[in-house]
């Protein structure tokens, strides 16, 4: 399995197209957001991941996202902020998506890193920064 992309988004929709084919409408891709209120606060941003299954694989996989306050590619003793594990099935040669909505507590304006991977494969790290409220 191959993790093709992972992004925080405001909205994600699928629609049919000629072929048969599918179109993904992704709006509001973001890497930061102004806090709706002063910290401490909790946000629940959507993370969408696009996954491809090569034709020579089974189509069974597990998507894992672990949120940390550190970007390190190998996390030693740090306790995760949140974690989501989602098994999935996809037809070989096709794509699928996973949508994750974690509750992320922020005690200060800072960055959280979503460590994403499929089947314990390579990490894709996606930052999300909480900014002070807009004035």
N, CA, C and O atoms as a GROMACS GRO file, in nm:
protein
  540
    1UNK      N    1   0.085  -0.118   0.000
    1UNK     CA    2   0.000   0.000   0.000
    1UNK      C    3   0.089   0.124   0.000
    1UNK      O    4   0.200   0.123   0.052
    2UNK      N    5   0.037   0.229  -0.059
    2UNK     CA    6   0.113   0.353  -0.070
    2UNK      C    7   0.028   0.470  -0.020
    2UNK      O    8  -0.083   0.493  -0.068
    3UNK      N    9   0.081   0.543   0.076
    3UNK     CA   10   0.017   0.665   0.122
    3UNK      C   11   0.054   0.775   0.022
    3UNK      O   12   0.169   0.818   0.017
    4UNK      N   13  -0.044   0.819  -0.056
    4UNK     CA   14  -0.019   0.914  -0.164
    4UNK      C   15  -0.016   1.058  -0.111
    4UNK      O   16   0.068   1.138  -0.153
    5UNK      N   17  -0.106   1.090  -0.018
    5UNK     CA   18  -0.114   1.226   0.036
    5UNK      C   19  -0.189   1.225   0.168
    5UNK      O   20  -0.273   1.138   0.192
    6UNK      N   21  -0.158   1.322   0.252
    6UNK     CA   22  -0.231   1.344   0.377
    6UNK      C   23  -0.234   1.494   0.403
    6UNK      O   24  -0.131   1.560   0.398
    7UNK      N   25  -0.355   1.546   0.429
    7UNK     CA   26  -0.374   1.689   0.450
    7UNK      C   27  -0.483   1.714   0.554
    7UNK      O   28  -0.577   1.636   0.567
    8UNK      N   29  -0.469   1.823   0.627
    8UNK     CA   30  -0.580   1.872   0.708
    8UNK      C   31  -0.669   1.954   0.614
    8UNK      O   32  -0.619   2.035   0.536
    9UNK      N   33  -0.801   1.933   0.622
    9UNK     CA   34  -0.893   1.998   0.530
    9UNK      C   35  -1.018   2.045   0.602
    9UNK      O   36  -1.054   1.995   0.709
   10UNK      N   37  -1.083   2.144   0.541
   10UNK     CA   38  -1.213   2.188   0.593
   10UNK      C   39  -1.326   2.099   0.542
   10UNK      O   40  -1.422   2.072   0.615
   11UNK      N   41  -1.314   2.054   0.414
   11UNK     CA   42  -1.420   1.974   0.356
   11UNK      C   43  -1.363   1.878   0.252
   11UNK      O   44  -1.266   1.909   0.183
   12UNK      N   45  -1.426   1.760   0.244
   12UNK     CA   46  -1.382   1.656   0.151
   12UNK      C   47  -1.507   1.585   0.098
   12UNK      O   48  -1.587   1.534   0.177
   13UNK      N   49  -1.523   1.582  -0.033
   13UNK     CA   50  -1.639   1.516  -0.094
   13UNK      C   51  -1.594   1.436  -0.215
   13UNK      O   52  -1.498   1.472  -0.283
   14UNK      N   53  -1.664   1.326  -0.240
   14UNK     CA   54  -1.639   1.244  -0.359
   14UNK      C   55  -1.757   1.260  -0.454
   14UNK      O   56  -1.872   1.278  -0.411
   15UNK      N   57  -1.727   1.252  -0.584
   15UNK     CA   58  -1.835   1.255  -0.683
   15UNK      C   59  -1.795   1.169  -0.802
   15UNK      O   60  -1.676   1.153  -0.832
   16UNK      N   61  -1.895   1.114  -0.868
   16UNK     CA   62  -1.872   1.029  -0.984
   16UNK      C   63  -1.838   1.116  -1.106
   16UNK      O   64  -1.882   1.230  -1.117
   17UNK      N   65  -1.759   1.058  -1.194
   17UNK     CA   66  -1.726   1.122  -1.321
   17UNK      C   67  -1.730   1.015  -1.429
   17UNK      O   68  -1.735   0.896  -1.399
   18UNK      N   69  -1.729   1.056  -1.553
   18UNK     CA   70  -1.734   0.962  -1.664
   18UNK      C   71  -1.616   0.866  -1.656
   18UNK      O   72  -1.507   0.903  -1.614
   19UNK      N   73  -1.639   0.743  -1.696
   19UNK     CA   74  -1.524   0.653  -1.702
   19UNK      C   75  -1.550   0.507  -1.677
   19UNK      O   76  -1.527   0.433  -1.773
   20UNK      N   77  -1.592   0.456  -1.572
   20UNK     CA   78  -1.626   0.523  -1.446
   20UNK      C   79  -1.499   0.574  -1.375
   20UNK      O   80  -1.394   0.511  -1.378
   21UNK      N   81  -1.513   0.686  -1.314
   21UNK     CA   82  -1.403   0.749  -1.245
   21UNK      C   83  -1.460   0.824  -1.126
   21UNK      O   84  -1.580   0.847  -1.117
   22UNK      N   85  -1.373   0.862  -1.036
   22UNK     CA   86  -1.416   0.935  -0.918
   22UNK      C   87  -1.336   1.064  -0.907
   22UNK      O   88  -1.216   1.066  -0.938
   23UNK      N   89  -1.400   1.168  -0.865
   23UNK     CA   90  -1.334   1.296  -0.839
   23UNK      C   91  -1.340   1.324  -0.690
   23UNK      O   92  -1.440   1.297  -0.623
   24UNK      N   93  -1.232   1.380  -0.639
   24UNK     CA   94  -1.225   1.420  -0.499
   24UNK      C   95  -1.225   1.572  -0.494
   24UNK      O   96  -1.138   1.637  -0.552
   25UNK      N   97  -1.322   1.628  -0.426
   25UNK     CA   98  -1.328   1.773  -0.407
   25UNK      C   99  -1.277   1.802  -0.267
   25UNK      O  100  -1.343   1.772  -0.167
   26UNK      N  101  -1.158   1.860  -0.261
   26UNK     CA  102  -1.094   1.894  -0.134
   26UNK      C  103  -1.090   2.045  -0.123
   26UNK      O  104  -1.032   2.112  -0.209
   27UNK      N  105  -1.150   2.100  -0.018
   27UNK     CA  106  -1.149   2.245   0.001
   27UNK      C  107  -1.092   2.278   0.139
   27UNK      O  108  -1.106   2.203   0.235
   28UNK      N  109  -1.028   2.391   0.143
   28UNK     CA  110  -0.975   2.441   0.269
   28UNK      C  111  -0.858   2.360   0.321
   28UNK      O  112  -0.846   2.341   0.442
   29UNK      N  113  -0.771   2.311   0.233
   29UNK     CA  114  -0.650   2.243   0.281
   29UNK      C  115  -0.572   2.342   0.366
   29UNK      O  116  -0.554   2.457   0.328
   30UNK      N  117  -0.525   2.296   0.482
   30UNK     CA  118  -0.461   2.390   0.575
   30UNK      C  119  -0.352   2.323   0.657
   30UNK      O  120  -0.351   2.201   0.677
   31UNK      N  121  -0.260   2.406   0.702
   31UNK     CA  122  -0.156   2.361   0.792
   31UNK      C  123  -0.157   2.442   0.921
   31UNK      O  124  -0.076   2.418   1.011
   32UNK      N  125  -0.250   2.539   0.929
   32UNK     CA  126  -0.265   2.618   1.052
   32UNK      C  127  -0.407   2.670   1.059
   32UNK      O  128  -0.482   2.669   0.961
   33UNK      N  129  -0.443   2.715   1.179
   33UNK     CA  130  -0.577   2.770   1.201
   33UNK      C  131  -0.571   2.865   1.320
   33UNK      O  132  -0.503   2.839   1.419
   34UNK      N  133  -0.645   2.975   1.308
   34UNK     CA  134  -0.658   3.066   1.421
   34UNK      C  135  -0.751   3.000   1.524
   34UNK      O  136  -0.854   2.942   1.488
   35UNK      N  137  -0.713   3.009   1.649
   35UNK     CA  138  -0.795   2.950   1.755
   35UNK      C  139  -0.930   3.019   1.762
   35UNK      O  140  -0.938   3.141   1.748
   36UNK      N  141  -1.037   2.944   1.783
   36UNK     CA  142  -1.170   3.005   1.796
   36UNK      C  143  -1.186   3.079   1.928
   36UNK      O  144  -1.276   3.162   1.943
   37UNK      N  145  -1.099   3.048   2.025
   37UNK     CA  146  -1.099   3.109   2.157
   37UNK      C  147  -0.958   3.099   2.214
   37UNK      O  148  -0.878   3.020   2.164
   38UNK      N  149  -0.926   3.177   2.316
   38UNK     CA  150  -0.792   3.167   2.374
   38UNK      C  151  -0.765   3.027   2.431
   38UNK      O  152  -0.857   2.956   2.470
   39UNK      N  153  -0.637   2.990   2.435
   39UNK     CA  154  -0.600   2.861   2.495
   39UNK      C  155  -0.621   2.866   2.645
   39UNK      O  156  -0.615   2.974   2.704
   40UNK      N  157  -0.646   2.754   2.708
   40UNK     CA  158  -0.651   2.620   2.654
   40UNK      C  159  -0.782   2.596   2.576
   40UNK      O  160  -0.888   2.647   2.610
   41UNK      N  161  -0.768   2.517   2.470
   41UNK     CA  162  -0.884   2.484   2.386
   41UNK      C  163  -0.860   2.348   2.321
   41UNK      O  164  -0.747   2.298   2.320
   42UNK      N  165  -0.963   2.291   2.266
   42UNK     CA  166  -0.953   2.164   2.194
   42UNK      C  167  -1.009   2.183   2.055
   42UNK      O  168  -1.118   2.238   2.038
   43UNK      N  169  -0.934   2.136   1.955
   43UNK     CA  170  -0.979   2.143   1.816
   43UNK      C  171  -0.998   2.002   1.761
   43UNK      O  172  -0.937   1.907   1.810
   44UNK      N  173  -1.082   1.991   1.659
   44UNK     CA  174  -1.106   1.861   1.595
   44UNK      C  175  -1.094   1.876   1.443
   44UNK      O  176  -1.192   1.860   1.371
   45UNK      N  177  -0.973   1.906   1.393
   45UNK     CA  178  -0.957   1.921   1.248
   45UNK      C  179  -0.966   1.786   1.177
   45UNK      O  180  -0.935   1.682   1.234
   46UNK      N  181  -1.011   1.790   1.051
   46UNK     CA  182  -1.018   1.669   0.969
   46UNK      C  183  -0.885   1.646   0.898
   46UNK      O  184  -0.830   1.739   0.838
   47UNK      N  185  -0.835   1.526   0.904
   47UNK     CA  186  -0.718   1.484   0.829
   47UNK      C  187  -0.766   1.382   0.726
   47UNK      O  188  -0.826   1.281   0.763
   48UNK      N  189  -0.740   1.408   0.600
   48UNK     CA  190  -0.777   1.312   0.496
   48UNK      C  191  -0.650   1.252   0.438
   48UNK      O  192  -0.553   1.323   0.411
   49UNK      N  193  -0.650   1.121   0.419
   49UNK     CA  194  -0.536   1.050   0.361
   49UNK      C  195  -0.584   0.975   0.237
   49UNK      O  196  -0.690   0.913   0.238
   50UNK      N  197  -0.505   0.982   0.132
   50UNK     CA  198  -0.534   0.910   0.008
   50UNK      C  199  -0.434   0.795  -0.003
   50UNK      O  200  -0.314   0.815   0.007
   51UNK      N  201  -0.487   0.675  -0.025
   51UNK     CA  202  -0.406   0.554  -0.023
   51UNK      C  203  -0.428   0.477  -0.153
   51UNK      O  204  -0.541   0.460  -0.198
   52UNK      N  205  -0.319   0.431  -0.213
   52UNK     CA  206  -0.326   0.352  -0.336
   52UNK      C  207  -0.282   0.209  -0.308
   52UNK      O  208  -0.187   0.185  -0.233
   53UNK      N  209  -0.353   0.113  -0.368
   53UNK     CA  210  -0.317  -0.028  -0.356
   53UNK      C  211  -0.263  -0.075  -0.491
   53UNK      O  212  -0.339  -0.080  -0.588
   54UNK      N  213  -0.136  -0.112  -0.499
   54UNK     CA  214  -0.083  -0.167  -0.624
   54UNK      C  215  -0.158  -0.295  -0.664
   54UNK      O  216  -0.217  -0.362  -0.579
   55UNK      N  217  -0.156  -0.327  -0.791
   55UNK     CA  218  -0.232  -0.441  -0.843
   55UNK      C  219  -0.184  -0.574  -0.788
   55UNK      O  220  -0.258  -0.672  -0.790
   56UNK      N  221  -0.061  -0.581  -0.740
   56UNK     CA  222  -0.007  -0.709  -0.691
   56UNK      C  223  -0.021  -0.726  -0.540
   56UNK      O  224   0.043  -0.814  -0.482
   57UNK      N  225  -0.104  -0.644  -0.475
   57UNK     CA  226  -0.125  -0.657  -0.330
   57UNK      C  227  -0.267  -0.703  -0.300
   57UNK      O  228  -0.352  -0.705  -0.389
   58UNK      N  229  -0.292  -0.740  -0.175
   58UNK     CA  230  -0.419  -0.802  -0.135
   58UNK      C  231  -0.536  -0.705  -0.123
   58UNK      O  232  -0.651  -0.745  -0.137
   59UNK      N  233  -0.508  -0.578  -0.096
   59UNK     CA  234  -0.615  -0.481  -0.075
   59UNK      C  235  -0.656  -0.467   0.070
   59UNK      O  236  -0.751  -0.394   0.100
   60UNK      N  237  -0.588  -0.535   0.161
   60UNK     CA  238  -0.615  -0.524   0.304
   60UNK      C  239  -0.505  -0.439   0.367
   60UNK      O  240  -0.387  -0.462   0.341
   61UNK      N  241  -0.543  -0.342   0.448
   61UNK     CA  242  -0.442  -0.258   0.511
   61UNK      C  243  -0.491  -0.196   0.639
   61UNK      O  244  -0.608  -0.208   0.677
   62UNK      N  245  -0.399  -0.129   0.706
   62UNK     CA  246  -0.430  -0.056   0.830
   62UNK      C  247  -0.367   0.082   0.817
   62UNK      O  248  -0.248   0.095   0.789
   63UNK      N  249  -0.450   0.186   0.838
   63UNK     CA  250  -0.401   0.324   0.838
   63UNK      C  251  -0.390   0.368   0.983
   63UNK      O  252  -0.485   0.355   1.060
   64UNK      N  253  -0.274   0.421   1.018
   64UNK     CA  254  -0.248   0.464   1.156
   64UNK      C  255  -0.204   0.610   1.156
   64UNK      O  256  -0.117   0.649   1.078
   65UNK      N  257  -0.265   0.689   1.244
   65UNK     CA  258  -0.224   0.828   1.265
   65UNK      C  259  -0.202   0.846   1.414
   65UNK      O  260  -0.290   0.819   1.496
   66UNK      N  261  -0.082   0.894   1.448
   66UNK     CA  262  -0.050   0.924   1.586
   66UNK      C  263  -0.007   1.069   1.592
   66UNK      O  264   0.082   1.112   1.518
   67UNK      N  265  -0.070   1.146   1.680
   67UNK     CA  266  -0.043   1.289   1.691
   67UNK      C  267   0.055   1.314   1.805
   67UNK      O  268   0.035   1.267   1.918
   68UNK      N  269   0.161   1.390   1.774
   68UNK     CA  270   0.264   1.422   1.872
   68UNK      C  271   0.290   1.572   1.871
   68UNK      O  272   0.254   1.643   1.777
   69UNK      N  273   0.354   1.620   1.977
   69UNK     CA  274   0.394   1.761   1.984
   69UNK      C  275   0.535   1.779   1.928
   69UNK      O  276   0.588   1.890   1.929
   70UNK      N  277   0.596   1.672   1.880
   70UNK     CA  278   0.732   1.675   1.827
   70UNK      C  279   0.733   1.616   1.687
   70UNK      O  280   0.657   1.523   1.659
   71UNK      N  281   0.818   1.669   1.599
   71UNK     CA  282   0.821   1.624   1.462
   71UNK      C  283   0.912   1.504   1.439
   71UNK      O  284   0.911   1.447   1.330
   72UNK      N  285   0.988   1.463   1.536
   72UNK     CA  286   1.085   1.355   1.518
   72UNK      C  287   1.023   1.238   1.441
   72UNK      O  288   0.906   1.206   1.460
   73UNK      N  289   1.102   1.177   1.354
   73UNK     CA  290   1.050   1.065   1.277
   73UNK      C  291   1.044   0.937   1.360
   73UNK      O  292   0.969   0.846   1.327
   74UNK      N  293   1.120   0.930   1.465
   74UNK     CA  294   1.112   0.817   1.558
   74UNK      C  295   1.083   0.874   1.696
   74UNK      O  296   1.165   0.947   1.752
   75UNK      N  297   0.969   0.840   1.751
   75UNK     CA  298   0.930   0.891   1.882
   75UNK      C  299   0.972   0.791   1.988
   75UNK      O  300   0.931   0.675   1.986
   76UNK      N  301   1.055   0.837   2.080
   76UNK     CA  302   1.108   0.747   2.183
   76UNK      C  303   1.006   0.726   2.295
   76UNK      O  304   0.929   0.631   2.293
   77UNK      N  305   1.006   0.815   2.391
   77UNK     CA  306   0.921   0.798   2.508
   77UNK      C  307   0.803   0.894   2.512
   77UNK      O  308   0.725   0.894   2.608
   78UNK      N  309   0.789   0.976   2.410
   78UNK     CA  310   0.684   1.077   2.414
   78UNK      C  311   0.546   1.012   2.406
   78UNK      O  312   0.521   0.927   2.320
   79UNK      N  313   0.460   1.052   2.496
   79UNK     CA  314   0.322   1.005   2.497
   79UNK      C  315   0.245   1.074   2.384
   79UNK      O  316   0.254   1.196   2.371
   80UNK      N  317   0.171   1.000   2.302
   80UNK     CA  318   0.095   1.065   2.195
   80UNK      C  319  -0.018   1.151   2.250
   80UNK      O  320  -0.073   1.123   2.357
   81UNK      N  321  -0.052   1.254   2.176
   81UNK     CA  322  -0.165   1.340   2.209
   81UNK      C  323  -0.295   1.268   2.176
   81UNK      O  324  -0.392   1.275   2.251
   82UNK      N  325  -0.295   1.198   2.063
   82UNK     CA  326  -0.412   1.121   2.018
   82UNK      C  327  -0.362   1.016   1.919
   82UNK      O  328  -0.253   1.027   1.864
   83UNK      N  329  -0.446   0.913   1.898
   83UNK     CA  330  -0.408   0.806   1.805
   83UNK      C  331  -0.533   0.747   1.744
   83UNK      O  332  -0.636   0.734   1.810
   84UNK      N  333  -0.524   0.713   1.614
   84UNK     CA  334  -0.634   0.652   1.543
   84UNK      C  335  -0.579   0.540   1.456
   84UNK      O  336  -0.483   0.560   1.381
   85UNK      N  337  -0.638   0.422   1.466
   85UNK     CA  338  -0.599   0.308   1.384
   85UNK      C  339  -0.724   0.261   1.312
   85UNK      O  340  -0.828   0.235   1.375
   86UNK      N  341  -0.714   0.250   1.179
   86UNK     CA  342  -0.832   0.221   1.098
   86UNK      C  343  -0.801   0.115   0.992
   86UNK      O  344  -0.730   0.144   0.895
   87UNK      N  345  -0.852  -0.009   1.009
   87UNK     CA  346  -0.833  -0.108   0.903
   87UNK      C  347  -0.920  -0.072   0.782
   87UNK      O  348  -1.025  -0.010   0.796
   88UNK      N  349  -0.874  -0.110   0.664
   88UNK     CA  350  -0.951  -0.080   0.543
   88UNK      C  351  -0.930  -0.187   0.437
   88UNK      O  352  -0.836  -0.266   0.444
   89UNK      N  353  -1.020  -0.188   0.340
   89UNK     CA  354  -1.012  -0.276   0.225
   89UNK      C  355  -1.025  -0.190   0.101
   89UNK      O  356  -1.109  -0.100   0.096
   90UNK      N  357  -0.943  -0.218   0.000
   90UNK     CA  358  -0.949  -0.146  -0.126
   90UNK      C  359  -0.917  -0.245  -0.238
   90UNK      O  360  -0.832  -0.332  -0.222
   91UNK      N  361  -0.985  -0.230  -0.347
   91UNK     CA  362  -0.960  -0.318  -0.461
   91UNK      C  363  -0.819  -0.294  -0.516
   91UNK      O  364  -0.782  -0.178  -0.538
   92UNK      N  365  -0.741  -0.400  -0.538
   92UNK     CA  366  -0.607  -0.382  -0.594
   92UNK      C  367  -0.611  -0.301  -0.724
   92UNK      O  368  -0.696  -0.323  -0.810
   93UNK      N  369  -0.518  -0.206  -0.735
   93UNK     CA  370  -0.513  -0.116  -0.849
   93UNK      C  371  -0.595   0.011  -0.830
   93UNK      O  372  -0.593   0.098  -0.917
   94UNK      N  373  -0.665   0.023  -0.719
   94UNK     CA  374  -0.753   0.138  -0.693
   94UNK      C  375  -0.702   0.221  -0.575
   94UNK      O  376  -0.602   0.188  -0.510
   95UNK      N  377  -0.775   0.330  -0.551
   95UNK     CA  378  -0.746   0.421  -0.440
   95UNK      C  379  -0.857   0.411  -0.337
   95UNK      O  380  -0.969   0.372  -0.368
   96UNK      N  381  -0.825   0.448  -0.214
   96UNK     CA  382  -0.924   0.467  -0.110
   96UNK      C  383  -0.882   0.589  -0.029
   96UNK      O  384  -0.775   0.646  -0.050
   97UNK      N  385  -0.967   0.629   0.062
   97UNK     CA  386  -0.932   0.740   0.150
   97UNK      C  387  -0.967   0.702   0.293
   97UNK      O  388  -1.050   0.615   0.317
   98UNK      N  389  -0.903   0.768   0.386
   98UNK     CA  390  -0.934   0.758   0.527
   98UNK      C  391  -0.952   0.900   0.577
   98UNK      O  392  -0.875   0.989   0.543
   99UNK      N  393  -1.054   0.921   0.658
   99UNK     CA  394  -1.082   1.051   0.716
   99UNK      C  395  -1.071   1.036   0.868
   99UNK      O  396  -1.142   0.956   0.928
  100UNK      N  397  -0.982   1.114   0.928
  100UNK     CA  398  -0.956   1.106   1.071
  100UNK      C  399  -0.989   1.241   1.134
  100UNK      O  400  -0.949   1.346   1.084
  101UNK      N  401  -1.063   1.236   1.244
  101UNK     CA  402  -1.096   1.359   1.317
  101UNK      C  403  -1.062   1.336   1.464
  101UNK      O  404  -1.142   1.281   1.540
  102UNK      N  405  -0.945   1.379   1.502
  102UNK     CA  406  -0.899   1.360   1.640
  102UNK      C  407  -0.929   1.483   1.724
  102UNK      O  408  -0.936   1.594   1.672
  103UNK      N  409  -0.949   1.462   1.853
  103UNK     CA  410  -0.962   1.573   1.947
  103UNK      C  411  -0.822   1.611   1.993
  103UNK      O  412  -0.754   1.532   2.059
  104UNK      N  413  -0.779   1.732   1.957
  104UNK     CA  414  -0.643   1.777   1.988
  104UNK      C  415  -0.649   1.888   2.092
  104UNK      O  416  -0.690   2.000   2.061
  105UNK      N  417  -0.607   1.860   2.215
  105UNK     CA  418  -0.604   1.964   2.318
  105UNK      C  419  -0.480   2.052   2.301
  105UNK      O  420  -0.370   2.001   2.278
  106UNK      N  421  -0.499   2.182   2.312
  106UNK     CA  422  -0.388   2.278   2.304
  106UNK      C  423  -0.385   2.357   2.434
  106UNK      O  424  -0.483   2.423   2.470
  107UNK      N  425  -0.273   2.351   2.503
  107UNK     CA  426  -0.252   2.431   2.625
  107UNK      C  427  -0.186   2.563   2.590
  107UNK      O  428  -0.189   2.658   2.669
  108UNK      N  429  -0.125   2.569   2.472
  108UNK     CA  430  -0.058   2.690   2.423
  108UNK      C  431  -0.067   2.691   2.271
  108UNK      O  432  -0.103   2.591   2.209
  109UNK      N  433  -0.034   2.804   2.210
  109UNK     CA  434  -0.032   2.813   2.064
  109UNK      C  435   0.093   2.740   2.018
  109UNK      O  436   0.205   2.782   2.047
  110UNK      N  437   0.073   2.632   1.947
  110UNK     CA  438   0.185   2.545   1.912
  110UNK      C  439   0.149   2.461   1.790
  110UNK      O  440   0.043   2.477   1.730
  111UNK      N  441   0.240   2.370   1.755
  111UNK     CA  442   0.221   2.282   1.641
  111UNK      C  443   0.210   2.138   1.688
  111UNK      O  444   0.284   2.093   1.775
  112UNK      N  445   0.115   2.067   1.628
  112UNK     CA  446   0.097   1.924   1.649
  112UNK      C  447   0.134   1.856   1.518
  112UNK      O  448   0.107   1.909   1.410
  113UNK      N  449   0.196   1.740   1.528
  113UNK     CA  450   0.240   1.667   1.408
  113UNK      C  451   0.166   1.535   1.398
  113UNK      O  452   0.171   1.452   1.489
  114UNK      N  453   0.096   1.515   1.286
  114UNK     CA  454   0.027   1.390   1.259
  114UNK      C  455   0.125   1.296   1.190
  114UNK      O  456   0.168   1.322   1.077
  115UNK      N  457   0.161   1.189   1.257
  115UNK     CA  458   0.250   1.088   1.201
  115UNK      C  459   0.163   0.981   1.137
  115UNK      O  460   0.099   0.902   1.208
  116UNK      N  461   0.159   0.978   1.004
  116UNK     CA  462   0.069   0.891   0.929
  116UNK      C  463   0.147   0.779   0.861
  116UNK      O  464   0.256   0.801   0.810
  117UNK      N  465   0.087   0.658   0.861
  117UNK     CA  466   0.150   0.550   0.786
  117UNK      C  467   0.048   0.439   0.759
  117UNK      O  468  -0.054   0.427   0.826
  118UNK      N  469   0.080   0.360   0.658
  118UNK     CA  470  -0.001   0.245   0.621
  118UNK      C  471   0.080   0.120   0.649
  118UNK      O  472   0.195   0.108   0.606
  119UNK      N  473   0.021   0.027   0.722
  119UNK     CA  474   0.085  -0.102   0.751
  119UNK      C  475   0.227  -0.090   0.805
  119UNK      O  476   0.316  -0.163   0.763
  120UNK      N  477   0.247   0.002   0.897
  120UNK     CA  478   0.378   0.024   0.960
  120UNK      C  479   0.488   0.059   0.860
  120UNK      O  480   0.606   0.035   0.884
  121UNK      N  481   0.446   0.116   0.747
  121UNK     CA  482   0.539   0.160   0.645
  121UNK      C  483   0.601   0.294   0.680
  121UNK      O  484   0.598   0.335   0.796
  122UNK      N  485   0.659   0.362   0.580
  122UNK     CA  486   0.723   0.491   0.604
  122UNK      C  487   0.625   0.596   0.657
  122UNK      O  488   0.506   0.595   0.624
  123UNK      N  489   0.677   0.686   0.739
  123UNK     CA  490   0.594   0.793   0.796
  123UNK      C  491   0.578   0.908   0.697
  123UNK      O  492   0.671   0.945   0.626
  124UNK      N  493   0.458   0.964   0.695
  124UNK     CA  494   0.431   1.094   0.635
  124UNK      C  495   0.390   1.182   0.751
  124UNK      O  496   0.294   1.152   0.822
  125UNK      N  497   0.461   1.292   0.772
  125UNK     CA  498   0.436   1.378   0.887
  125UNK      C  499   0.371   1.508   0.839
  125UNK      O  500   0.425   1.578   0.754
  126UNK      N  501   0.253   1.537   0.897
  126UNK     CA  502   0.175   1.654   0.855
  126UNK      C  503   0.159   1.748   0.975
  126UNK      O  504   0.101   1.709   1.077
  127UNK      N  505   0.211   1.872   0.965
  127UNK     CA  506   0.200   1.966   1.077
  127UNK      C  507   0.064   2.037   1.078
  127UNK      O  508   0.003   2.060   0.974
  128UNK      N  509   0.021   2.071   1.199
  128UNK     CA  510  -0.099   2.154   1.218
  128UNK      C  511  -0.067   2.252   1.330
  128UNK      O  512  -0.043   2.211   1.444
  129UNK      N  513  -0.068   2.382   1.300
  129UNK     CA  514  -0.030   2.484   1.396
  129UNK      C  515  -0.152   2.563   1.441
  129UNK      O  516  -0.230   2.611   1.359
  130UNK      N  517  -0.169   2.576   1.571
  130UNK     CA  518  -0.274   2.660   1.628
  130UNK      C  519  -0.218   2.800   1.648
  130UNK      O  520  -0.119   2.819   1.718
  131UNK      N  521  -0.283   2.898   1.586
  131UNK     CA  522  -0.244   3.038   1.596
  131UNK      C  523  -0.333   3.110   1.697
  131UNK      O  524  -0.442   3.061   1.729
  132UNK      N  525  -0.289   3.226   1.748
  132UNK     CA  526  -0.377   3.304   1.836
  132UNK      C  527  -0.504   3.344   1.761
  132UNK      O  528  -0.505   3.353   1.639
  133UNK      N  529  -0.612   3.369   1.836
  133UNK     CA  530  -0.738   3.410   1.772
  133UNK      C  531  -0.718   3.533   1.682
  133UNK      O  532  -0.642   3.623   1.715
  134UNK      N  533  -0.789   3.534   1.571
  134UNK     CA  534  -0.784   3.648   1.481
  134UNK      C  535  -0.861   3.764   1.543
  134UNK      O  536  -0.962   3.744   1.610
  135UNK      N  537  -0.812   3.883   1.520
  135UNK     CA  538  -0.880   4.000   1.578
  135UNK      C  539  -0.954   4.079   1.475
  135UNK      O  540  -1.015   4.180   1.508
   0.00000   0.00000   0.00000
